[in-house]
Amino acid sequence: MAEASAGAVLANRRGWLGGLSDFFWRQPRIFVFLLLLPAALWLGIVYLGSLFALLLQSFFAIDEFSGVVDRSELTLKTYAELLKPQNLDIIVRTVVMAASVTIASAVVAFPIAYVAARYARGKWKALFYLGVMLPLWSSYLVKVYAWKLILAKEGILNWVFAQLHLTFVLDALLALPVVGGNSLSISYIGTFLVFVYIWLPYMVLPIQAAVERVPTNLLDASADLGATPLQTFWKVIFPLALPGIVAGSIFTFSLTLGDYIIPNIIGTSAFFIGQAVYSHQGTAGNIPLAAAFTVVPIVIMGFYLWMAKRQGAFDAL
């Protein structure tokens, strides 16, 4: 009876659009394939194609006499250059900064996300989402240059410290070796602060989603069994929220690892990986070394994503 009804419906279709609709109705896999084809072509040709072309460049080398890229043979010579002290410093500096920003973002984001997930309701939850998302609506460059003015020696932050008679604290902070400088705007401390501010929303939202999925009855059971709030946090809340933390760290770590604008505007003259890629690609004209530098964050993030998958981080995205 159902087949007869379907046949009657299909028989009433007219024109080539009706025939095409009937064909896709009978062949749903072809319809899905055609829907995914534009995105697959874009990903395969534009993204993966350009990525493989870039990776291929890393297996070439610069001719020492002519300064021209030698494409006659494949070599690992360019990768060996990454082990030179000046290039290794760039890699270590970038990874340490990315790890520091990720840890700090998690520490700052967790209380915010926990309060929003457990206590915010109605308009307060809407206000939370607005507060977290609002910074993302403004221009990236505007935010970075605004922070440059805030952290400058004549900026508002220095003025606040002066008004509170705490200038000696700021001076002691800037006097620290390696991370200090003449002012916050030209120090690693300033770079670190801006990175944390820019990427913080990407850490807050996954943690908030993970904490919301923690069953309330587990917290009640923990309290009934005599656990203190601190024990409940470490034994119940934190392990269940860990996938959200790892999910947020994917964003903060990878974005810091590849960013070159913030270190270029705020911080010292020491290069990060993104700046090294930009410099070798442009002014230095050493495309193979620039391509080799891009492989470093790809390898690091590949390993990081593998570990994150084992922690169930993708379930919290």
N, C-alpha and C positions, 0 to 999 in steps of 0.2 A: 504493500500500500504506500509506504514511504517512498519507494523507488518510483512508483507511478506518479506521485505528487511532484517529486523532484524533476522527473522528465517533463511533466506538464509545465512546470515553471520555466525550465530551460527552453522548451519549445516555443514559448511566447516571446523570447528575446529576438530583437531585430537589429540589423546593422552590424558593422564591423566591431563597434564597441561592445555590443552584446556578445559577439563571438569571442572577443578577447577576454571578456569577463568570464565566460564559460570555460575557456581554456585554462585560465589561472585558477578557477574553482576546482577543476579536475587535477591540476598540477600545482599544488601549493608550494612545493619545493622550488620550482622555477620562479615563482613569484617572490619568495623570500630571497632567492639568489639575486634577482634583479634589484631588489630593494637594498641589499648589502653591497652590490657591485660598485657604486660610486665611492662609498667610504673605503672599500677594500682597495680600489685603484689609487685613491688619494694616499692611503697609508702605505701601500706597496711601492708606488712609483715616487711620490714626492718625498715621503719621510724615510722609508727604508732604503730607497734608491740613493737618496742624497747621503744617508748615513753610511752605506757601504762604499760609496764613492769617496767619502771622507776617510774611512778606515783604510781604503786602498792607498790613499796618499801617504799614510803613516809608514808604509813599507817601502817608500822611496827615500832618497837622501839628497842633501845638497852637495853638489860638486865643490870640493874645497878650493879649486883653482878658478873656476868660472863663476861660482855663486849661483848657478842655475840648477834647478831640480833635475836630477838624473833619473829618468824613468826607464832606462834600458834594462834594469834588473831589480828584483825585489831583495830587500835587505832589512835586517833588524838593527842597523846602525843607529837609526833615529831613536829607537827605544832605549838603546844604551846611553844616549845623551840624557835621558830622564834621570839617570843615576848620578849625573854630575851634581856636586854639592849645591850649586845655585838653583838647579831645577828640582832637586830633592827637597830643598828648603821650601819651595813654593808648594809642593804637594803636601808636605807635613803641616805647613802653616794653614793651608786650606782645610785639611781634614780636622785639625785641632779646633779651628774656629767653628766648623760645621757641627762637631760633636758638642762643643761648649754651648752653642746656640740651642741645639736640640735639648740638652739637659736643662738649661735655664728655662726654656719655653715650657717644658713639661712641669717644672716646679711651679712656675707662675700660673700655668693654665689649669692645673688640677683643682685647686680650691675654687676657682671661678666656675669650672665645669661641674664640680660636685654640687655647689650651691644651686646652680641653675637646674641640674637634673633632679635634685631631691626636694628643694624647697620652693623654687619659682613656679608660679601657677598663673594662668590667665594673662593679664596685661603685663605682669612682671616677667614672664617668660618671653613675651613678645618684645619687651624692652631689652632683655638679654640678647636676643637674636639681633636686634637692631644695633645694640652697642658693639657686638662682635663683628657684624658685617659692615657697619658704616665705614670703618677705615678702608675697606676694600673697594669702596665706591669712588674714592678720590684717586687722583693721579699718583702713580708710583714715584715719578720724579719730583712731584710737588712735595710729597711726604719726606723724601730723602733730603731735599734742599731745605725744607723747614727744620728738620733735625740738625742740619749743618749750622743753621742760625741759632738754634737752641743750645747746641754744644760749643759754640764758638767762645773765645775768651771774653768777648763783650756780650755774650748771650744771656738769656734770662736765667739759665741754670746757675751760672756764676754769680749773677745778681742775687738769686735766692740764697745761695750759700753765704754771700757777703752780709745779707740782711740778718741771717741767723747766726752770724759770727762763727761760721764753720768753714771758713776759707782754708784753714789749716788741714782739714780733712780732705778737701779736694786736692790741695797741694801734695799731701802725702800719697794720695791715690795716683796722681800724675807722676810722682817721683819713683814709682815702682819700675824696676828694670823690665825691659822688653815691652810690656803692655802700656806703659806710660807715655808721656809726650809733653809738648808745650801747652796743649789744651786738649779737651776731650774730642774736639772735631778732627784732630790729627793724631789720634792714638788708636790702638787696638781696642781699648775700652769703649770708645765712641762707636767704632765699627760694630762691636759686639752688641751694644745697646740698640743700635738702629736695626740690626738683623733681627733681634728678639722682637722688637716692636712690629716690624713689617710682617714677620711670619707667624706671630702669635695666634691669629685667628685660625690658621690651618692646624694648630695643635688643640685649640679649645673645642672645636666642634666634634672631632672624632672621639675625644675623651668624654664629652657630654653625652654622646650617643651610646658609648660603652657603659657609662655609669647608669644611665636610664634603664639598661637591660639587666642590671643586677637586681634579682628578686628581693623584695622587702622582707619576705619571710625568712630569708637567710640571715639578715641583720637581726631580726627579732630572735631567731634561734640562737645566734651567737651571744646575744645579751642574756637570754634565759639560761645559757650554760655557764654564765659567770665571766665571760670575756669582757675586758675593759674596752673602751672605745678605741684605744690605740691598737690592741690586739685584733679587734674586729676589722680595723682598717688594713693591717698587714696580712691577716690570714684570710679575709673574705673579700673586701672591697678591692684592694690593690691587685690581687691575682686575676680577678674577673674584669677589671678595668685595663689590665696590661695590654690586651690587643688594641684598645683605643689609643693608648700612649704610643705603641709601636706604629700604628697607622698614622698618627699625627707626625711622628718622627720621620716617616718617609718623606713627607712634604718639607718639613723644616730642614732636614739634613740634605736632601737633594737640591733644594732651592738655594741653600747657602753654598753648597759645593760648586754650583755652576754660575753663581751671580758674579758679575764684574762691575756693575754700576755703583753699588754701595761702597765697595772698597776703593773705587776710583774717585768718589766724591768725598767720602769720610774715611779717614785713616792715614796711615803713613804711605810712603812711596813704595813699600815692599809689595811685590806682586802676589795675587792669588791666581788660581788656575784659570779662571775666566779672563782675567787681565792678560795672562801669559798667552792664551789662545788668541785674544784680540790683537795683541802686539805682534806675535809671530805671523799671524794671518795678514796683517796690514803693513805696518811700518817696516818690520824686519824682513818680510817677504819669505819667511821660512815655513812654508805650508806643511811640509812633512812633520816638523816639530810641533806645529799647532795641532795637527791631526793626532799626533801621539799623545799630546796633553789631553785631548778630548776623550781618548780611550780610558784614561785614568778614572774619571768619575763614572764612566759606563761600567767598568769592571767593579769598582767599589759599590755602586748601587745595585749591580747584579747580585753580588754576594749579600748585600744588605737586604734586598727584597727576598732572597731565598730564605734568610734567617727570619724575616718578618712573616713570611708565609707559614713557617713552622710554628710561629707564635699565634697564628690565627688573626693576623692584623687585617687581612683583606675582608674579614667578616664585619669589621667596624668602620669600613670606608663608606 
